C-alpha cells in the first residue's frame, strides 16, 4: 500500500509540475485550504494567557531565610 501511495504521489507531482505557474498557484491555495480545514493549527492548541490562574501558589514564608543557611548569615 505504501508503494502504491508513493506511485500516486509521483503521478500527482508530475501532473502539478506540468501545469502553468498560474495554475500551480491555484493548486497551492487549494492545498492550503484543505490543510487548514482538516488539520488543526498548532497555534489554536496553545494555552491562553492566564489560563493557569489559581493553579500555582507560593507559601507565605517564601522570602523568609532558610534554617539550613543560618550559619552563613
C-alpha positions as CSV (number, residue, x, y, z in Angstrom):
1,X,0.0,0.0,0.0
2,X,2.8,2.4,0.8
3,X,4.4,1.8,-2.6
4,X,1.1,2.4,-4.3
5,X,0.8,5.7,-2.4
6,X,4.3,6.7,-3.4
7,X,3.5,6.0,-7.0
8,X,0.3,8.1,-6.8
9,X,2.3,10.9,-5.2
10,X,4.8,10.8,-8.0
11,X,2.0,10.9,-10.6
12,X,0.4,13.8,-8.8
13,X,3.8,15.6,-8.6
14,X,4.3,15.1,-12.4
15,X,0.8,16.5,-13.1
16,X,1.4,19.5,-11.0
17,X,4.8,20.1,-12.4
18,X,3.3,20.2,-15.9
19,X,0.9,23.0,-15.0
20,X,1.5,26.7,-15.9
21,X,2.6,28.8,-13.0
22,X,-0.9,30.4,-12.5
23,X,-2.5,27.0,-12.0
24,X,0.3,25.9,-9.7
25,X,-0.6,28.9,-7.5
26,X,-4.2,27.8,-7.5
27,X,-3.2,24.2,-6.6
28,X,-1.1,25.6,-3.7
29,X,-4.1,27.7,-2.5
30,X,-6.3,24.6,-2.6
31,X,-3.8,22.5,-0.7
32,X,-3.6,25.3,2.0
33,X,-7.4,25.4,2.2
34,X,-7.7,21.6,2.6
35,X,-4.9,21.5,5.1
36,X,-6.5,24.3,7.2
37,X,-9.8,22.6,7.1
38,X,-8.7,19.2,8.2
39,X,-5.5,19.7,10.2
40,X,-5.7,21.8,13.4
41,X,-3.1,24.5,13.7
42,X,-0.6,24.4,16.5
43,X,-1.4,28.0,17.4
44,X,-5.0,27.0,18.3
45,X,-3.7,24.4,20.8
46,X,-1.5,26.9,22.7
47,X,-2.7,27.9,26.2
48,X,-4.2,31.3,26.7
49,X,-2.5,33.9,28.9
50,X,-3.8,33.5,32.4
51,X,-5.2,30.0,31.9
52,X,-3.2,28.6,34.9
53,X,-4.5,31.3,37.3
54,X,-5.1,29.8,40.7
55,X,-3.2,26.6,40.0
56,X,0.1,27.8,41.4
57,X,0.6,29.2,44.8
58,X,3.6,30.4,46.9
59,X,3.8,29.8,50.6
60,X,3.6,32.9,52.8
61,X,7.1,32.3,54.2
62,X,8.7,32.1,50.8
63,X,11.0,35.0,51.4
64,X,12.0,34.0,54.9
65,X,15.6,32.8,55.5
66,X,16.1,29.0,55.4
67,X,17.3,27.2,58.6
68,X,19.9,25.5,56.5
69,X,21.7,28.7,55.8
70,X,21.5,30.1,59.4
71,X,25.3,29.6,59.8
72,X,26.1,31.7,56.8
73,X,24.1,34.8,57.8
